[in-house]
Amino acid sequence: MPLIAIVGRPNVGKSTLFNRLARRTLAIVEDRPGTTRDRVYAHADLEGREVTLVDTGGLEVEPTTEMAQKVKAQVGVALAEADLVLFLVDAVQGITALDRDVAQALRRRRQPIMLVANKADSQSRAQDSVQFYELGLGDPIPVSAYHGMGVSELVEHMLEHLPAQAPEEAPAEGVRLAIVGRPNVGKSLLLNALLGQERAIVSEVPGTTRDALDTPLLYEGQPLVLIDTAGLRRRGRVEVGVEKYSVLRALRAIARADVALLVMEAPEPATAQDAHVVSYILEAYKGLVLVVNKWDLVPPEERDEGRWAQAIWEKFHFLPPSPLLFVSALKGWRLEDILPAALEVALGRSQRVPTGELNRVVAEAMSAHGPPTKAGRSLRILYVTQADVSPPTFVFFVNDPKLLHFSYQRFLENRLRQAFGFSGVSLKLVFRGRERGKGKAWQPSA
């Protein structure tokens, strides 16, 4: 996926535009300079083109405080990896000395730079945006990220500047399995144990793996690719420097994987950090297998898998039903179960349900439990079809998508899982109105 970095001086509306393009609130927005200090990532769909957005802190070319220096370092990392840079300026305040300094620094970069005049929420302010030609970065594009004005035109220009979409990888490459998790849970040791050789460096020091390692192998005649990644931490807990690159590459590894093996630590599984790693996987609609490593560290009298599984599912109540394995990479316990479970999930991601059976199951679900009413009206599902696989995408043609309550969407998804399986598979449900045909994509849930 191409990476788009949003940069600019403090308080020009970078986070607001980030949230608008991501179509959900991820970055904190406050009318105060310096609110965003760390980088925030999000996968987004720009008119059918999948991209990764990066929100950054306010940039100062010559930072005078330690925090400003750290923010500049974060912006530098984002710029180094970016395929396209959106440089935001403030249409209300006009050109400032800091804008000129930032523009001068950006003109030396190799990536395409798009100049975006934010807060242009009136015709006069949009016309006044011509003043930004002085920055020497081409045509300024007036938008109002807060009100959504001009954003669709901005997206069109962004798509023109993105690199050509890479061709689909050859199916012969095989199913791609990304080994992910927080630092020091034994991901590299697990990779070596699965391969039977020293492919990745193993160390007790957290953060040893800094890049994504691809290893092809043949498993029972089926080609696979194992991807070892750096440890992912909770947003806001990532250190400056090389670890930033590691997290970005791990996120990209998830994006190009079919199934993610989430590795947790037996003494303390299902932590808050584990939950955040899961969120990355669900946002990308990837398959999921839960692997509790270091099972050998649990005393024999406490190895009650049923009790441990119940505790994990209570913490991960938002997850779809997924394979859960208790293993020890060090001792070699139950490692033979991991690849078959991952392949079963990969098979579920490519499953296609016949339209007739799909509509029968949905009709039975509605007969058993009808949708709630809203202002005297209730949702009516006219027709259902599966539009795509990997992830399985189901399009519901309804009388009015606004009548759908999130709890009923979860009910329908659970019925689909009961009828057709999809263990460890994130489902995408899209609801389209009968007249306008505009759908609303829902996030996967249990």
C-alpha positions, 0 to 999 in steps of 0.5 A: 500500500502506498503511504501518504504523510500529512505534514505542516506546522502546528494547528493547521488541521492535519488531524482533522484531515486525517480523520476525514480521509480515514472516515473515522476518528482516530487522531485527537483533534483539539484547537491547540498547537502541539496536540499531535506529538506521535504519529498515527497510522490508518488504512483507508480506501480512496475511491477503491485504492487502498492506502496507509495514512500517517498523521504527524505532529506540528513541524518546526524546522528549527525546534527550540524544545526537546519535545519539538525535536522529538516531533521533528524526528517523527515527521522525518521518519514519516517523510522518509517512508512516504510515497506522497506528502500532503503539506497543509497550510492555514487559509485563514492565517495565510502564509507564515514564516514557518510555512516558508521554512517547511516549504523550503525543506519539502522542495528538496524531497524526492516525493511528490508534494501536494499543497493543501490550503485547509480551513477554506470554508468559504468562497472568499477564503478558497479564492485567497488560497492563490497566495500560497503559490508563493511557496513554490509547491504548485497549485494550492488545493483549497479544502475544509477538512472540518466541513468536508468541502473540497475533500473529494477533489483533493482525493482525485488529485491524490490518486493522480500523484500516487505510484502505479498500483503494483500488479497482484502477486502470483498465486504460486507464492502461497498463503502469507502468514505474518507472525505478529505480537508485542515485543519479546513474546517469542515470535522469532523463536517460533519462526525458527521452530516452525522452520527447523532452522535459525532464520531469525535472530533470537534474543532476550532483549525486546526489539531485536527484530527490526524488519519483516523477514519473508521465508518461503516454505513448502508445507505438505505440498502447499507453498507458504510464506512466513513473515516475522515482524518487529514487536508492535506496541500500543499506539503512543508507546513507540519510541523515537527512531528505528523502532518507528520504522519497525512498526511501520514495516510490521503494519505493512507486513500485516497489510500484505499477509493473508493470516496473522498469527498473534503471538502472546505470552502464557504468563500474561496473555490478552494484555492491553498491548495484545488488544491493540495489535489485534486492532491492526489486524481487524482494521486490515480485515486479515485472518487471525490465529491466536497463539499463546506461547511459553506454555511451558512456563505455566506450572503443570497444575495450572495448565487448564486450557479451558479456563485460560481460554475463557479468560482470554475470550472475556478480554477479547470479547470483540473478536470473531471466533478464532483458533486458539492454541497453547504452544511452547516454541522452546520445547516444541509443544503443539507446533504442528497445530499452528500451520494447519489452523492458519491454512484453515483460516486462509481457506475460510477467507476464500470461501464463497457462499451460494446466493440462494443459501445466503438469502435463506439463512438471512431470511431465517435470521430475520424471522427468528429475530426481526430488526428493531424499529426506529421512528416507527420504521424498521430495516427490511433486507431485500436481497443479499449477495457475496461480492468478494472474498479475502475478506468475504464481503457481503452486500445487503440491499435494504430499504434504508441503511440508516435504520440499521443498528450496530447490534443487529449488524452483529446479530446478522454476522453471528448468524452467517458464522453459525451457518458457514463457519468463517473461524478466524475470518474478518467479515465485511458487511456492506449495506446499500440503500435501494434507491441511492445505492450508497453503502456503509461498510461495517468493521468486523465484530464477534 
